[in-house]
């Protein structure tokens, strides 16, 4: 990073040090630093930081000193962090998209059980992001969380590699390549236990890593500096680019290596890559900027709920201004942690009990017995988003089918390209899903958004909830197309005709386009609507919809398999796909998604955006929140 210009220094935070400051201000700077860091700062440290260009009072170097703008952070550090995300995406997707053929063909499990293994693995990876975020915000910090969980992820992949190498950790091969013949012995408990240990250690590492990579990358840029803020926005663009590149490498190169060179090599290369990425990440330790722990927003939700429940029998005051709030806290000399007073709302009045002052002195009360009215209002805002949150889960249930049953469909179709004799790996069909996502984003920006601006008058094109609606609608269309294509495939298969795998493209393209709209809409919605003091909650809400969507897929598959399969009949989700009715299962998902989109529409029409509610109360959004809303 280069030294900031005088203009940049002038526009930076008033707490930052610069060599242009006159000597009498050193004492005041030292006091500011000591107040910020909670410890004594030597005058030599302040002077040295000033000579280096500018020191940041909200970031420290690896020795706990104020981070110098000229020698820490910036693009060099961000690049090392992006490498960690690249290998995380390659690992998770490279395992998930090609796991069904391994579970059926090598471990000799049924189709439904194999699909559930994949959805449980991906769902657990997303859900553990919440645990990783909590640990990073409350205990370890983002740097240590990335380092520790990268090692956990590498360990998990190495166990997977061993399970594919050791003959005793997989059942004996049989004549049926699909593993569904009566002669094929299913994997025993020990063999599955080692496999699941590797899978879920990988999921644990993925959860911790994913929860902190983007946040630690943004920590390398100072939001109070105009130049660095622009670089931070570019970092997020590059972050998404590396996620996409990792996904493309996973579904093409890694899947090909697994199918044609050997699964042990596919997993082994990933394990080595993770360790190399970890080494590169650790090599930047001396250059990184570190932020202090801010605590997890989950703790705030828990404290407000607990305090409200504990004081549920106390009467609420008729005047909301009598509730304990940030101005009372400030008068007592307590740290407000940058929170601004929020207006009172009439929804969820039960939570207001958390701000009722009991006989105990506010100064002596803990956060578990007394919260500010602003804390309560922030939790209320999260509660308002829950109907939207709940009705977006179904999309990820449909998305789960693209890595499970769609792969199984591809495995029994003609995957040859022309007359070359080259066979596309069944798991590589997911490349059409990723390609659709990458194509939809620029098409929206260049074509859809300008038209939407003229039609709706919204300067940002479609609102976040409108984008989610489009994504949900496209997912329904994708399931309907999948059902029609599968019905046609079954009819032709009964006549001995093997159809080309490219007939599956419509369902991948529709669901991929739906993911682009839903993904953008969800992230934008949760980012702009989460309270300023709970911004990390936005990521948690988004990732939890992904996790629950995959878990819900497991539940639906289990119920459908038990209800439709009885006796000698394997039901809709038969181990031999040609003997099942996967098209009925797809139609079921389409109908369920149709019902879900009705509930989403009702919730969306009744939702009032935070920007409008604040404007009605005469409060303007803070600059950084306005930037997010306009993004």
N, C-alpha and C positions, 0 to 999 in steps of 0.2 A: 504494500500500500504506500502511496506517495504522501508527502506531507500536505496537509490541507491548505487551501489558499486563504488569504486574510479574510475573504468574504465568508468562506466556510467556517473559519474559526469564529467570526462575528456572529454567525447564525447558529452556532452550536449551543449546547446547554450552558447556562451561566455557571454551572458547577465545574466545567472543564477548565483545565489549566492551560495557559499558552504563554510563550516567552515574552509576549508584549505586555503582560501585566506588570504594574510597577511594584517595587519591593515591599511597600507597606501592606500590600494585600496578601502577602504570604501567610501571615498569621491567621487571617480570616479563611484562606484556602485550607490551611491545616486543620482548623476547627471543623470546616465543612467535611473534609475527608474523614476526620475522626468520628464525626457524627454518623456519616454514611457507613463506615466500616465497623464501627463499634469497638475500635481499638485505637491505641496511640500510633500516630504516624510521625516519623522523624522529619524534621525540617529538611534534612539532606534528601529524603525521598521525594518531597515536593519539588525541591529545586532541580533534582535530577530529571524528574518527569517533565518539568517545564523545558529543560534543555532538549529533550528528545522530541519536542513538538507540542503535544497536548496530551494530558492524561485524562482518562474517563473515570468519573466518580462512581459510575454504576457497573464497572467492569474491572476485573483484576487479571494479572498475569499468573503464571503457574507458581510463583513464589508469594502470592498474596499481595503484591504491590499494585497500585493503580495502573491499569493497562495504558501503555503509551500508544497513541494513535498511529504513529509512524512505524512502529516495529511490531505491532500485534494485529491480529485479525486481518480482514480484507480477503481478496480473491484467492490468495495463496492458501490460506487456511480453509476457505470454503471448498476448494477443489479437493483437498484431502478428505473432507467430510462427504462430498458427493460420491467418492469411490465406495465408501461404506454402504451407501444406499443402493448403488449399482449392484453390488454382490448380494444384498438383502433381497432385492427383487428377483434376481436370477435364481437364488436359492429357493425361495418360497414357490414361485410360479413354475420353476423347472421341475420341482418335485410334484406339485399338485396336478399339473395338466397331463402328466403321463403316469399317474399312480394307478388309475383304474386298470389299464392293461396289465400292470405288474401284479395287482391284487388278484385278478381273475386268472391270468395265464401262468403265473409263477407260484403264487400262494394258494391258488385254487379256491378262492372265495366266490360267493355268488355275486350277481350284478348289484343287487340292492345293498349288500354289505360293503362291497367295494366302493360304491358311490357314497355311502355314509362315511366311510373312512376318509375320503377326500374332503367332504363338506365339514366334518368334525375337525380335521386338521386346519383347514383355512379359517373356520369360525373361531377356533381356539387361538390361532395366530392373531386375529383381529382383537378378540376379547382381552388377551393378555397385554395388548397395548395400553389398556386402562391401568393395569397393574404397573407396567413399566413407567407410565407417566406419573403415577402416584409416587413411586420410588424416586424418580428423578426430581420431582418438584419438592419432595419432603425430606429426602435423606441423602442420596448419593450425588445429586446434580447430574446434568446431562452428559458431561464428559465421561465420568466414571460409569454411568449407566450404559453408554455406547460401548465402552471398552469391555466391561464385564459381560454384557449380553452378546456381544460379538463372539467372545470366547465360548459362551454357552451354545450359540448357534453352530459354531464350527465343531464343537464336541458332538452335537446331535447329528450333524451330517456325517461325521466320521463313524458314528455307530451305525448309521444307515449303510455306509459303504461296507463296513464289516459284515452286516447282515446279508449283503448281496454276494460277498466273497466266500464266507464260511459255508461249506456244504451242509453242515448240521443245522444251520439257521434258516433253511428253507426246505419245503417238502421235495421229495424225489420227482424228477421230471416225468411226464407221461406223454402218450402219443397225441393227445388233443391239445393243440396250441392254445385254445381258449380256456383250457383247464376245467371244462364243464362235464367231461366224460365221467362215468361211474368209476373208472379205473384211476382217476386223479384223486389222490389223498389230500384233503385240506390241511393247511398248516396247523400245527398243534399249538398249545398255549405258550410254550417257551419261545417258539419261533415268532409267534405274533407279539409276544411280550417284548422281545428285543427290537422288533420293527417299530412297535408303538413307542418304546422308550426313545428311539432315535427321532421319530416323527415329532413327539411332543417336546423333546428338548430343543429341537429345531424351532418349533412353534414358540416356545418360551423365549429363545434368543431373538426371534423375529419380533415378538411383541415389545421387548425392551428396546430393541434397536430402532424400530419404526417410530416409537413414541418420542424419541429424542433427537433423531438426525436432523429433521427440518428446523427444529427449534434451536439446536446448537449451531447450525449453519447461520441462522439469522442473528445469533448472538455475536457473530464476527463483524457485524456492521452496526454503526451507531445511528439510531433512528433520529436523533436530534440534529444530525448533520445532513444537509440537503443532498450532497454528493453520495454519501454512504447509504442514504435511504433509497436513492435510485438504484444503487448497486444491489441492495437487498431485494428489490423487486425483480431485478434481473436474475438474482440467485434463485428465486422461486421458479422462474421460467426454466432455468437450467436444471433445477431439481426435478421438475416434471419431465424434462427431456431425458435425464438419466434414468428415471423410473421407466420410461417408455423403452429406452435402449436395453435396459436390463430385462424387461419383459420380452422384447423381440429376440434377444439372444437366448432366453430361456426356452421359448417355444419353437425355436428353429435349431440353433446349434446344439444346445444341451439335449433336447429331445432326440435329435438325430444320433448323437453320440450314444445315448442310452439304448436306442433301438438297434443300432448297427455296429457299434464298437463294443458296447457292454455297459450295463447299468453301473457297474462298479467304477468304471472310468468316468461316467457322467457325474456321479456323486463325488468321486475322489477329486476331480478337477475343481468342483465347487468348494470342497473343504479347503483345498490349497489356496484357492482364490480368496476365501474369507480370511484366512490367516495372513495372506499378503496384504489384503485391504486393512486388516487390523494393524499390521506393522506400519503401513503408510500413515494411518490415522494417528498412531502413537508417536510417530516421528515429528508431528507438528505440535507436540505438547508445549514446547517453549514459546511458540508463536500464538497460541490460542488466547482468546479472551474468555474469561469465566464470569458468570453472573451469580449473584447470591441466591440462595434458595428462597422461593416465594411462598411455598406451601401449596398444597393441592386444593383445587376448588371442590373436590369431593369432600374434603374436611369441612368446608363451609356449609355445604348441603347437610352434612351429618349434624353439625353443631346447631344449625337453625332448627332442624327437625326435632332434635333431642330437647332443645330448650323449650320449643313450643309444646311438646308433649308433656314435659315436666310441669309446665305452668298452665296446662289446659283448663284447670278449674278456676283460674283467676279471671275476673271480668276485664273486658277490653275497654279502654277509655273512649268516651264519645268523641273526643278531639284527638286525631292521630298525632298532632304535634306533641302530645304528652308522652308518646313512646320514646324510648331511649334511642338517640341517633348520633351521627358522627359529630355534630356540633357539641353535644354533651361530652363525647369522648375527647374531642380536641380541648375543651375547657379543662379536662382533667390531666392534660399533658400527655395523652397516649398517642402512639403512632397510628395515623390514619391509613398508611400504606397507599397513599395517592388516591383514595376513594373520594368521590364527590357525592354530595347529598342528592338522593333521588326522591321524586314525589311519591306520595302514598297512593296505592291502588286498592280498589275494593274487592278484588278477587282473592281467593284463598285466605280469607281473614283468619283462619285457624293459625296460620304461621305468624300472625302479628303477636301472638302470645310470647314469642321468643324475645320481643323487645319491650315487654312489660317489666317495669322496675318493681321488684319484690321488696321485702323488708331489708334484704341484704344490700349493703352499699355497692353502687356500681363499680367503684374502684376495687372492691374486694371480690367481685363476681368474676367467674371464669367464662370463657367463650361458650362453654357447654350449658351455662345457666342464664346468660344474658347476651343478646346480640343487638347490634344496631338496627334501626329500621331500614337503613340502606342495605345491610346484609340480607335482611328479610326480602326486600324488594328484588334484589338480584336473584335470590332463589325462586321467587315468584315468576320472574322472567323465564327461568329455565322450565318451570312447570307449564307456562303458557305454550312452550314449544313442543311439549310432549305429544299432543295429538298429531302434529306434523311428523315428528320423529317416528311415531308408531306406524304411520301409514306409508312410510318409505321403506320399511323393512322388507316388504313383499318383493320389491324390485330385485334385491340381492338373492332372494330365493330363486327367482327365475334365472339370474346370472349364474347361479351355482350349477345349473343344468348344462351350461356351456363347457364346463370342465369335467363333467361326469358322463351323463347319458349321451350327449352329443359326440363325445370321444368314442363311446362304444358304438354309436351309429357308424362313425367313420371307419372303425376297424373292420366292418363287414362289407364295406363298399369298395369300389374300384378306385384305388389311390394312385394309379399310374399317371404320369404326365406324358401324354402323347405316346409315341412308340419308343421312348428312351429307355424304358425299363426301370426308371427311377420311381420308387414308391414314396409318397409323402407320408411321414409318420403320422399316425392317427392323432397324437397329441399336438402336432404342429398346426392343426386346423384352427387353433385358437389365434393364429396370426391374423386371420380375417377379422376377429373381434378387435384386436389391438389396432389393426390398420383402419378399421371403421372409426375407432375413437380418435385416432390421429387425424383422420380426414374430416370428421365432423366438427372439431374445434375451430379450424380456420374457416370452414364453410359457414359456421354460425357467425363468426366475427365479420366476415366479408359480405355475406349474402343475407342471412336471416336477421341479424341484429339491425342493419340499416332499414330494412322493410318494417321490422317491429317498431322501430323508433317513430316512423311516420304514421303507422297505424294506431299505436297505443299512446304516443306522446311521451313515453318513458325514455329519457335520454340514454338509458343503459340497455335499451331493447326490451327483452322479456325480463320480467321480475324473477327473482330466485324461485318462487313457488310456481310460476308459469313454466320455467325450465324443467322443474321436477315433474310437472304434469305431462309435458311433452315426453320426457324420459319414460314415465310409467306407461303412457299410451303406446310408445314404440316397443316396449317390452311385451305388452299384450299382443301386438301385431307379430312380434318375433315368435311367441309361443304358438299363435295360430298358424303361422307359416311352417313352424317345426312339425305341428300335428299333421298338416296337409301333406308335407313332404314325406313324413314317416309312413303315412297311410299308403301313399303311392309306392314307396320303397317296399313295403310288405307285399303289396299286390304283385309287383314285378318279381320279387324274390320267390314268391310261390310258383311263378312260371319259369324259374331258373335263370332269371336275368339279374346281373349285378350292375347296379347303377353307378355312375360316376360320383365321387365324393363331393364334387363341386356343386351338386344340388343342395348341399347344406349351407352354402354361402348366404342365402337370404336370412336365415335365422341368426347367423353370426353377425351379419351386417346390421340387422335391425336392433338386436340386443346391444351391440357395440355402440351404435348411435344413441340408443337409450341410455347407456352408461355415461356417455359424454355429457348429455343434458342433465341427467340425475346427479352425477358427480359434481358438476359445476354448480348446479342449483343448490344442492345440499350444503356444500362447503361455503358458498356465498351466504346462504341463509343463516347457518349456524355462526359464521364469523361476525356478520353484522348484527345479529340479534342477541348473542351472548353478552352479558354485562362486561364492562371494561375490566373489572377486577377478576373476571372468570374466563378470560379468553382461551385458556388452554382447555376449557370445558367444551369448546366448539369441536376440537379434534376428537375428544372422547365421545361426544354425541354421534358424530359421523361414523367413527369406527365401530361403535356399538351396533348401529343399524346393519353394517356389513356382517358383523359376527352373528347377530341374531337371525339375519336372513339365511345364512348358511346352516345354522342350527335348526331353523324352522324347516329347511329342506330335508334335513335328516329325519325330523319328526314326521313330515308328510310321507316321505319314502317308506318309513317303517310302517306307518298305518296302512298305506295303500297296499304294501306287499302282504301284510297280514290279512287284510280284508278281502283282497281279490285272489290271493293264493291259498288254496286248500287242497289237500289230498295230492293227487298226481298233477294237478293244475298249478303251474307256477304263477299264474295271475298276470297282471299287466306288466310287471317288471320281472319277467322270466330271465333265468340265467342265459338261455338262448334267446337272443333278442328277436329272432325270426318267429319264435313261438309265443311271444308276449304281445301286448298292446300298448306300446309306449306312446302311440298317438293319443290314446284315451287319457294317459297321464298328463300329456302336454295340454290337452283340452281342459282338464281339471285345473291346471295352473292358470290357464288363460281366463277361465271363469272366476276363479278366486281373485285374480288380479283385477278383473273388471269390477267386482264388488269392492275391492280395496280402493280403486281409483274414485269410486263414488264417495266413500268416506273421506278420502284425501281432499276431494273438491269441497265438501262441506266444511272441513277443518280450515282449508285455505281461504275460503270466502269469508269465514268469520274471524280470521286472524288480522290483527292490526299491527303493522310494523312499528318497531321501536322508534324509528325516526319520527313517525307521525304522532305517536303518543307523547314523545318528548316535546315536539313542537306545540301540541295542544296544551301542554303544561308550561309553555314559555321557556323551555330549556333547549339550548342548542347542543348538538353533539360535539364532543371534543374533536380536535383536528385529526388525531390519528384514527378515530372512529369514522369520521367523515371520509377519510381516505379509503378505508375499507369498504364503506358503502358505495363509493364511486368506482371501486375497482372492477 
